[in-house]
Amino acid sequence: MMWPLLGIAVVIVGFAARINPLLVIAAAAGVTGIAAGLSPVHIVAAFGKAFAANRFVSVVFLVLPVIGILERYGLQERARALIAQLRGATAGRLLLAYFLCRQVAAAVGIPFGGQAQVVRPLLAPMAEGAAEAQVGPLAPAQRFWLRAHAAGCENIGLFFGEDIFVAIGSILLIKGFLEANHIFAEPFALSVWAIPSALLAAAIHGTRLLLIDRKLRRAIPPPEALRASTSPQGGGES
Amino acid sequence: MITIEHVYILTGAMGAAFALLSARDRTNPKRFGNAAFWGLLSASFLFGSELSDFANGVLVIALIAVGGFGLMHKGAAPTTTPEERATSAAAHGNALFAPALAVPAVALVGTLAFRNSGLVDPKQATLIFLALGVLVALAGCYAWLRPPLLAPLEEGRRLIDTIGWATVLPQMLASLGAVFALSGVGGAVGNLATHYLPLGTPLAAAVAYCLGMALFTIVMGNAFAAFPVMTAGIGLPLIVHRFGGDPVLMSAIGMLAGFCGTLMTPMAANFNLVPAALLELPDRYGVIKAQLPTALALLAANTALMAALVYRF
């Protein structure tokens, strides 16, 4: 009964040891399936079926030629220059503004944003441009730190906004699961209870984003966090 | 009607182009590895719906072999120098943003206006209009910037090579999730949680449910996978039926506790690992580290909300 959990152990050890994730996944799938008594053919077929069914996840890479051709003609440079001209724009305020917009857009069901569509071509270079206007040239570690925060704004804004929108997948999943257990839930009632968490997310992450400017001004070296071989906790915060 | 299959054909065609351009990139010592990888991925998009499950599985094993055993290397797609880009940026001005914004704009307007028009599959409207937005933006770029014919594909290859084999991680992890589900991993975890956690008081059950949602999401990479397991294992039997908590509030906040886990796990590759590659961070876990303090604080906050509210409504 407990043997299929071996696959989870393979995943944890593999990711912690930074072994190529593709090999870790293949090993975990094999170990789990065999431990559960599945035949190798059955495991390969189940894996292949799910891979094909999940192709929609990778459709977003279609935007890369557009982003690439615009970068060829100076999109990132233009984004940096634009934000540097804007008076009062700082890296922290810019990221905060994007984060709050992302959260509100997700809450009302507007599909805007995306790591490939917005973060790489626009938000990350703008954050770097604003930071350069504030404190001059950036160290590579500071640059990577700002980029990581740009990606984080996109994720956190999305996760803690989308559940307020009644037609989102997670709300429908909850509704369906509760109904299967004879509990009737109005989607609206579910989405209302996502609002306190959304406000807390805005307060907590918003504060962290505003602290970015102070750290840049004080030239605090970005936390050890972004160097490859150190512990995941870094300086504790940020 | 336009369906997701048309979008897959377009994506497969792009992958085939990446494969061909990689194969002729003589500056790349592993050019045939790259060509094989993008070619296999292209085949999955073009033929995945026709192939048997087992054939799809064999294709995936080949992808894992090429990507997992170091047979790929970042190519050197022809592009412009930083100086050329600065000059071009000054010459073209803010109009450069227009095609970049056209993609999400078409996706947004198309989804809102035409989702139920019968022209597109309403379930996949956003992805279909994303693909249409890409075609609109590319047509605009050709007309305005007059790049060399293959430049968008070469530039696309430059970007996809920065992501490399991590491109397929989200799909791979979703497939691992399917094997986990088939093998009863969820039930085993639920059993572990209910047998070995101290759940005797209302407060302990509420805390265990939130932390369990986050932990199980970290393992599975997806709060959707964690929700049925934790809710059937702890949420409904203990919080709702034994201690009289509110199931609606419990589910809503429990799911958000799971999302805190999504922010912390490499298993959620499309949110955490692919962006790190796309932004060319030296640390694969850089995005997770930037999110970690917020994720932990929000997990504590959601757990507190659950404990404070679930037995009051």
Contacts between the chains, C-beta under 8 A, distances in Angstrom:
chain1	res1	chain2	res2	distance
A	1	B	184	7.9
A	1	B	188	6.2
A	1	B	191	7.1
A	2	B	188	5.6
A	2	B	191	7.9
A	2	B	192	7.5
A	4	B	180	7.5
A	4	B	183	4.3
A	4	B	184	5.7
A	4	B	185	4.8
A	4	B	188	5.6
A	5	B	185	6.5
A	5	B	188	5.3
A	5	B	189	7.1
A	5	B	192	7.6
A	7	B	176	7.9
A	7	B	179	7.7
A	7	B	180	6.5
A	7	B	183	7.3
A	7	B	185	6.6
A	8	B	185	6.8
A	8	B	189	7.8
A	8	B	219	5.5
A	11	B	176	7.8
A	11	B	219	7.1
A	11	B	267	7.1
A	12	B	219	7.7
A	15	B	266	5.2
A	15	B	267	7.8
A	18	B	284	7.4
A	20	B	67	7.5
A	20	B	68	4.8
A	20	B	69	7.8
A	20	B	70	7.8
A	20	B	165	7.6
A	21	B	166	7.6
A	21	B	169	5.9
A	21	B	172	7.6
A	21	B	266	7.2
A	21	B	269	7.5
A	21	B	273	7.5
A	22	B	63	7.7
A	22	B	64	4.7
A	22	B	67	4.9
A	22	B	68	3.9
A	22	B	165	6.0
A	22	B	168	7.4
A	22	B	169	7.4
A	22	B	172	6.3
A	23	B	64	6.9
A	23	B	68	4.2
A	23	B	69	7.7
A	25	B	64	7.5
A	25	B	169	7.9
A	25	B	172	4.9
A	25	B	173	6.5
A	25	B	175	7.7
A	25	B	176	5.0
A	26	B	61	7.3
A	26	B	64	4.9
A	26	B	68	7.1
A	28	B	176	5.9
A	29	B	175	7.3
A	29	B	176	5.2
A	29	B	179	4.5
A	32	B	179	5.7
A	32	B	180	6.0
A	32	B	183	4.8
A	32	B	185	6.4
A	33	B	179	5.5
A	33	B	182	7.3
A	33	B	183	5.8
A	35	B	183	7.0
A	36	B	182	7.3
A	36	B	183	3.5
A	36	B	184	6.0
A	38	B	182	6.9
A	38	B	183	6.7
A	41	B	54	6.4
A	43	B	57	7.9
A	43	B	179	6.3
A	44	B	54	5.9
A	44	B	57	3.5
A	44	B	58	6.7
A	44	B	61	6.8
A	45	B	52	7.6
A	45	B	53	3.9
A	45	B	54	4.4
A	45	B	56	7.9
A	45	B	57	5.3
A	46	B	53	7.2
A	46	B	57	7.6
A	46	B	175	7.9
A	46	B	178	5.8
A	46	B	179	5.5
A	46	B	182	5.4
A	47	B	57	5.1
A	47	B	60	6.0
A	47	B	175	4.8
A	47	B	176	7.6
A	47	B	178	7.0
A	47	B	179	5.8
A	48	B	51	7.8
A	48	B	53	5.1
A	48	B	54	6.4
A	48	B	55	7.0
A	48	B	56	3.1
A	48	B	57	2.9
A	48	B	58	7.1
A	48	B	59	6.8
A	48	B	60	5.4
A	48	B	175	7.7
A	49	B	53	4.0
A	49	B	56	6.3
A	49	B	57	7.5
A	49	B	178	7.3
A	50	B	174	6.0
A	50	B	175	3.9
A	50	B	177	7.4
A	50	B	178	3.5
A	50	B	179	7.5
A	51	B	44	7.0
A	51	B	48	7.7
A	51	B	56	6.0
A	51	B	57	7.5
A	51	B	59	8.0
A	51	B	60	4.8
A	51	B	171	5.4
A	51	B	172	7.1
A	51	B	174	7.7
A	51	B	175	4.6
A	52	B	44	6.6
A	52	B	48	3.8
A	52	B	49	6.8
A	52	B	51	7.3
A	52	B	53	7.8
A	52	B	56	4.7
A	54	B	170	7.4
A	54	B	171	4.7
A	54	B	174	4.2
A	54	B	175	6.7
A	55	B	8	5.9
A	55	B	11	7.6
A	55	B	44	6.8
A	55	B	45	6.0
A	55	B	48	6.1
A	55	B	171	6.7
A	56	B	4	6.1
A	56	B	124	7.0
A	56	B	127	5.9
A	57	B	170	4.6
A	57	B	171	5.6
A	57	B	174	6.7
A	57	B	270	6.0
A	58	B	11	6.9
A	58	B	41	7.9
A	58	B	45	8.0
A	58	B	167	6.8
A	58	B	168	7.2
A	58	B	170	6.9
A	58	B	171	6.0
A	59	B	4	7.8
A	59	B	7	5.6
A	59	B	8	7.5
A	59	B	11	5.7
A	59	B	127	5.0
A	59	B	130	6.9
A	59	B	131	6.8
A	60	B	130	7.1
A	61	B	11	7.2
A	61	B	14	7.7
A	61	B	160	6.5
A	61	B	163	8.0
A	61	B	167	6.6
A	62	B	7	7.7
A	62	B	10	6.6
A	62	B	11	5.8
A	62	B	14	6.4
A	62	B	130	6.9
A	62	B	131	5.6
A	62	B	134	4.9
A	63	B	103	5.6
A	63	B	130	7.3
A	63	B	134	5.7
A	64	B	155	7.8
A	64	B	156	4.2
A	64	B	159	4.4
A	64	B	160	5.7
A	65	B	14	7.1
A	65	B	134	7.3
A	65	B	138	6.4
A	65	B	152	3.9
A	65	B	153	6.0
A	65	B	155	6.3
A	65	B	156	3.6
A	66	B	99	6.1
A	66	B	100	7.0
A	66	B	103	6.0
A	66	B	134	5.6
A	66	B	137	4.6
A	66	B	138	5.9
A	66	B	141	6.9
A	66	B	152	7.1
A	67	B	100	6.9
A	67	B	155	7.9
A	67	B	159	6.4
A	68	B	79	7.9
A	68	B	152	6.6
A	68	B	154	7.7
A	68	B	155	2.7
A	68	B	156	4.9
A	68	B	157	8.0
A	68	B	158	5.8
A	68	B	159	5.0
A	69	B	138	7.5
A	69	B	141	5.2
A	69	B	145	7.1
A	69	B	147	5.8
A	69	B	151	5.9
A	69	B	152	4.5
A	69	B	155	5.0
A	70	B	96	5.9
A	70	B	99	5.9
A	70	B	100	5.5
A	70	B	141	7.1
A	71	B	79	7.7
A	71	B	85	7.5
A	71	B	155	6.7
A	72	B	79	5.5
A	72	B	80	5.1
A	72	B	85	7.3
A	72	B	88	8.0
A	72	B	147	6.9
A	72	B	151	6.5
A	72	B	155	5.4
A	73	B	80	7.6
A	73	B	85	7.2
A	73	B	88	4.7
A	73	B	89	7.4
A	73	B	92	6.0
A	73	B	96	6.2
A	73	B	145	5.6
A	73	B	147	7.7
A	74	B	80	7.9
A	74	B	84	7.9
A	74	B	85	4.1
A	74	B	86	6.5
A	74	B	87	7.5
A	74	B	88	4.1
A	74	B	89	2.9
A	74	B	90	7.7
A	74	B	92	6.6
A	74	B	96	6.4
A	75	B	89	7.4
A	75	B	96	5.0
A	75	B	97	7.4
A	75	B	100	6.3
A	76	B	85	7.6
A	77	B	82	7.9
A	77	B	85	5.2
A	77	B	86	5.2
A	77	B	88	8.0
A	77	B	89	3.9
A	78	B	89	4.2
A	78	B	92	7.3
A	78	B	93	7.1
A	78	B	94	6.7
A	78	B	96	4.9
A	78	B	97	7.2
A	79	B	97	7.6
A	81	B	89	6.7
A	81	B	90	7.9
A	82	B	94	6.5
A	110	B	108	6.3
A	111	B	104	7.6
A	111	B	107	6.0
A	111	B	108	5.9
A	111	B	111	6.1
A	111	B	126	5.1
A	112	B	104	5.3
A	112	B	108	5.9
A	113	B	104	7.3
A	114	B	104	7.0
A	115	B	271	7.8
A	115	B	274	6.7
A	115	B	275	4.2
A	115	B	278	6.0
A	116	B	278	6.2
A	117	B	100	7.7
A	117	B	103	5.8
A	117	B	104	5.6
A	118	B	104	7.0
A	119	B	275	6.6
A	119	B	278	7.8
A	119	B	279	7.3
A	120	B	275	7.8
A	120	B	278	5.1
A	120	B	279	6.1
A	121	B	100	5.5
A	122	B	97	7.4
A	122	B	100	6.5
A	124	B	279	5.9
A	144	B	279	7.8
A	144	B	281	5.0
A	144	B	282	6.5
A	144	B	283	7.4
A	144	B	286	6.1
A	145	B	290	7.1
A	147	B	279	4.2
A	147	B	280	7.9
A	147	B	281	6.2
A	147	B	286	7.7
A	148	B	276	7.3
A	148	B	279	7.3
A	148	B	281	6.1
A	148	B	286	4.4
A	148	B	287	5.0
A	148	B	289	6.8
A	148	B	290	3.8
A	149	B	290	5.0
A	150	B	279	7.4
A	151	B	275	4.0
A	151	B	276	7.2
A	151	B	279	6.2
A	151	B	287	4.5
A	151	B	290	7.2
A	152	B	263	7.8
A	152	B	287	6.1
A	152	B	290	4.5
A	152	B	291	4.5
A	152	B	294	7.2
A	154	B	275	7.6
A	155	B	262	7.9
A	155	B	263	6.2
A	155	B	271	5.0
A	155	B	272	7.5
A	155	B	275	7.9
A	155	B	287	7.6
A	155	B	291	6.5
A	156	B	263	6.6
A	156	B	291	6.5
A	156	B	294	5.9
A	159	B	256	7.8
A	159	B	259	4.2
A	159	B	262	6.5
A	159	B	263	6.9
A	160	B	256	7.0
A	160	B	259	7.0
A	160	B	298	7.4
A	163	B	252	6.9
A	163	B	255	6.6
A	163	B	256	6.3
A	163	B	259	7.8
A	169	B	224	7.3
A	170	B	223	7.1
A	170	B	224	6.7
A	170	B	227	7.9
A	170	B	255	5.3
A	173	B	224	5.7
A	173	B	227	6.5
A	174	B	227	6.9
A	174	B	251	4.5
A	174	B	252	7.0
A	174	B	255	6.2
A	177	B	227	6.8
A	177	B	228	5.7
A	177	B	231	6.5
A	177	B	251	7.6
A	178	B	247	6.0
A	178	B	248	7.5
A	178	B	251	6.3
A	181	B	232	7.9
A	181	B	236	5.9
A	183	B	240	7.8
A	183	B	247	4.9
A	183	B	248	7.8
A	185	B	247	7.1
A	185	B	248	4.8
A	185	B	251	7.1
A	186	B	248	7.8
A	189	B	248	5.0
A	190	B	248	5.8
A	190	B	251	6.6
A	190	B	252	4.8
A	191	B	252	7.5
A	192	B	252	7.9
A	193	B	248	6.7
A	193	B	249	4.8
A	193	B	252	3.6
A	193	B	253	6.0
A	194	B	252	5.5
A	194	B	253	7.9
A	194	B	256	6.4
A	196	B	253	8.0
A	196	B	305	5.8
A	197	B	253	6.4
A	197	B	256	4.6
A	197	B	298	7.2
A	197	B	301	7.1
A	197	B	302	5.6
A	197	B	305	6.6
A	200	B	298	6.6
A	200	B	301	4.6
A	200	B	302	7.8
A	200	B	305	7.7
A	201	B	294	7.5
A	201	B	298	5.7
A	204	B	294	5.8
A	204	B	297	4.9
A	204	B	298	6.1
A	204	B	301	7.0
A	205	B	294	4.7
A	205	B	298	8.0
A	208	B	293	6.6
A	208	B	294	6.0
A	223	B	289	7.8
A	225	B	286	7.6
A	225	B	289	4.1
A	225	B	290	7.2
A	226	B	281	7.1
A	226	B	282	7.6
A	226	B	283	5.4
A	226	B	286	5.0
A	226	B	289	6.4
A	226	B	290	7.8
A	227	B	282	7.7
A	227	B	283	6.6
A	228	B	282	6.0
A	228	B	283	4.8
A	228	B	284	7.9
A	232	B	285	6.9
A	232	B	288	7.7
A	232	B	289	6.1
A	232	B	292	6.8
A	233	B	292	7.8
A	234	B	289	6.4
A	236	B	293	7.6
A	237	B	293	5.1
A	238	B	290	7.9
A	238	B	293	6.4
